[in-house]
Amino acid sequence: MQEKWYLDIGNAKDEIIKSPWERAIYRCLEMVPGALAWGTLLFVVLMSWLAPVFIAFFIIAFDIYWLLKTVFLSFHMRASYNTMRRYMKINWLEKLKTDPETLNSWAGIYNLVILPFYKEPFEVLDATLEAILNANYPKERMIVVLASEQRAGENAQKSTQQIKDKYGSIFFKFLVTIHPSNILGELAGKGANASFAAKQAKKEIIDALDIPYQNIIVSNLDIDTRIYPEYFGRLTYAFLTCASPYLSSFEPIPIYNNNIWEAPSFSRVVATSGTFWHMMQQERPERLATFSSHAMSFKALVEAGFWNTKNVSEDSRIFWKSLLFYDGDYRVVPLFYPVSMDANLAPKFLQTCVNIYRQQRRWGWGSENIPYVIFGFLKNKKIGLRTKIYWIFNHLEGFWSWATNALIIFMLGWLPLFLGGPRFNLTVLSYNLPQVTRFIMTLAMVGLISSAIVSTLLLPPRPKKYGKRRHLTMVIQWILLPVTILIFGALPGLEAQTRLMLGRYMGFWVTPKQ
């Protein structure tokens, strides 16, 4: 690992970077995402004034590109949804027992489940453990680690003890860990907690019982993650049948359904839009990285050095870290199987808005992986140039689109009419620009119909306290999409990239759970 010291970099200020020259390079790379996003937006504004005809054609072309991209992704979403529904009907444990590829090997596999939590109430922990208990998978092949934080205080430890008393004797092993506060060099967050928990499980259970690392699949789950009954069966089957199980992570589809009926409309739209995005990504595994709740071989986790303890986006960082560690030979296998999580919900409307924005900004902070990956590619000479270009382009394009596309489409597209001057405003193009863009956007919004249909199909049973009228709001809510894309999409994404560009590093913000 000494020659790959760069795997553990947190940011440009990390003392692990000894060379001033390399520190300067890393700092410049941190500026790339924000500079690219702001450069694009300023280009549109400036050219709307200096060359309104050119930018008008550019905006029309961009709108057409966005329309085609929307259609393209919608096909992926439908295909992914159909596959997911088909997989949810399969008894994966039975398939493990009967498939020639797995019947002689599945019983030797252990599922290690790590559940990092902070100050979430007992009810959240209990619902997560209850879902694991109800899984259609042998409990004697499961190791559960409840990873608490010392800094969370006495209430968290009381919840931990309650959970241990209720579930501790059910699984093969049940371990409670307490992540110490203020460890030098660590960023307080999920990554540091999960890494500490995994190392404790390795020491106290896995090594003590001499369980082979290659026989363990580790799932790092957010504490609000409620698995569906066949999750472990599906995960184990994917692990045993994929081409390179020890060089792969495994990604379920997050569906924010735990509290979807209670959440306000804009929170539901943001949450369901996130689900749709991850559905689309499952159909494009060549672009897929880990997110939130994910799984991987314990062997790979140990070899790569566990989750990073210095950065916010540890869930995706473990993929990039593994990609660099294994010299480009690492991938994510889509499970096409869901896990259920919480949509943002706070006691007050305004606080819910703030929480959604802060959560999206934290996800947007995943742009911190761009300098990490590019710097790692510069240091790792064993990775092919084609692989490097592919991942750099896809990663940059994804965050650039996040921060700029909605702003260009819904706000800056009108700028030529205001900045183009009288000469431009007298042209036929200036008259037709709003009508053309409106027509293209109307076509794109037709996709809302399919989104509304799929979103209702994903809904859990309606609680009795809500009437049938609530179903109607679940459909009508999609008219809010343009607003949510701007306020809870582009703006927090742009802010995160701007903070990274300016060196104003973010800490880990824990989304409150009700």
C-alpha positions, 0 to 999 in steps of 0.5 A: 500500500505504500506505493499507493499512498494517494488512496487515502487522500482526503483533500488538498490540505491532507498532510499525507501529500508531502510534495508541495508540487503535488499538493498544488496539482491536487488543489488545481484539480479541486477547482476543475468541477466548479470552474467548468460549471461556472465557466459554462454559465458565464459563457451563456450569459456573456454570449447572450450579450455579445453573440445572441444569434449564436447563443440562441441556436446553441440554446435550441440545440441544447434543448434538443440534446436534453430532450433526446437524453430524457427520452433515452434515459426514460427507456432505461428507467422503464427497462430497469423497472421491469427487471426489478419487478421481475426480480422481486417475484423470484425466491432467490434463496430457493434459486441459490439452492437449485442453480448449478452455479450456486448450489454447492457454494452458497451455504459457505457464504456469510453476509456481514451487515454494518449499520452505522448510526448517529442519533437516530431514534430507537424506532428507526434502528428497530425497523431496520433490524426487523426488516433484516430479521424478516429476510428470507435468508438463514440467520446463522449465515449473517453477522450484524454489526451495529456501529454507534458513535461515542459522540452521540451520547447516552441516548444512542447507547441506550438505543444500542442496548435495547437493540442488542437485547432484542436481536443479539441472540438471533444471528450468527454473530451480533456485535456492537461497536462504539466509534471513538470521538476525535480520532486524529485525522478523521472526518466525523461521519459514516465512513470513519464509523463504518471502517472502525466497525468493519475492523472490529468485526474482522478482529473480534469475529472473522479472524477469531473464527478464521472465516475466509475473507473471500467467503464474506459479503459485506453490506454497508447500509444507511441506518434507515435502510429497510431491505426487502425479503430477498435482498440477501438471496439476490445479493449472494446470487449476484456475488456467486455468478458474476464474472469477478466477485472479488473485483466488484461492488454490488448496488441495489436500487434505493427507493425512498418509500419508508415515509413517502405517504407522510412526506410533503409533495416536493420532498416526494418528487425529489426522493422519487427523482433520485430513485428514477436516476438510480434505476437508469444507472442500473441499466448502464453498469459501465457508468455505475458507481456505489451510492449510499447502501452498497455491498462488496467482497470483504476480501476486497474491502480489506485489501483496499484498506476499508472506507476512507475516513477523511471524506464526506462521500465515503459511499462512492469513494470506496468504488474509486479507491478500489478502482485505483487499487486494482489498477482499473480492474474493478466494477459495480454490478447492478442488483436490480433489486430495491431497498427502502429508505426515508424521504426527507421529512421534518416537523416543520415545512421550512425545515424539510426544505432546508434538510432536502437542500442540505442532503442534495448539497452533501450528495453534490459534494461527491464532486470531491472524488473528481480530483481524487480520481484524476490525481490517482490516474496521474499516479497510477501508470498501470491503468490504461489511457482509454480507461482513464479518459472514459472515467474522467469524462463520465464523472466530470460530465455527470457533475457538470450536467447536475450543476448547469443543465437545469439552469441553462434550460429553465433560466438562461434560455431567455437571456438572448431576449434581454441581453441581445439588444434591439437588433436581435429582438427585431429578428425572426429568431428572437420571435421564434426562440421562446416558442421553439424552446417551449415546444421542445420543453413541452415534449420533454415534459410528456415524460412526466406522465411515465414518471407519474405512472411508475411512481404510483406503482412504486408506492407502498400500501396507503395508510388508513389515515389517508383517503383516496385523494392522497393518491391523486396528489401523488400524480399531480405532484410531478408538475413541481419537477422543474422547480425541484430540479432547480432549487433542490438539484442544480443550486445545491450541486453548484454550491457544492462544486463552488465550495470545493473550488474555493477550498471551503471543505464540507463536513459530514451532515447527517440527515435527520430521521423521524 
